[in-house]
């Protein structure tokens, strides 16, 4: 039963990713028809960097459950999520994963919007 729920959860996650990709593609295509592909690519790049940076900064940084307060600082005794601290490689791969996931549909949508504009 747990394996079935795991597969269903994975399917919903993949559908959510497909929905986000479709929304970014459709928005880029419609905007490229109005404003042009170059403007869409530049604005999309800026927005993707902002979104991916936010997602990257939210990776890791464990929550402290039990602290021991000292005179000038506090010391964490127990972490909520076993003290996961992501490395630079983890952060870089997380950033690139979300960047590719969000920016490739913008590129494709901008190209299709430019073609339909002509």
HELIX and SHEET records of a PDB file:
HELIX    1   1 UNK A    2  UNK A   35  1                                  34    
HELIX    2   2 UNK A   37  UNK A   57  1                                  21    
HELIX    3   3 UNK A   88  UNK A  117  1                                  30    
SHEET    1   A 2 UNK A  64  UNK A  69  0                                        
SHEET    2   A 2 UNK A  74  UNK A  79 -1                                        
END                                                                             
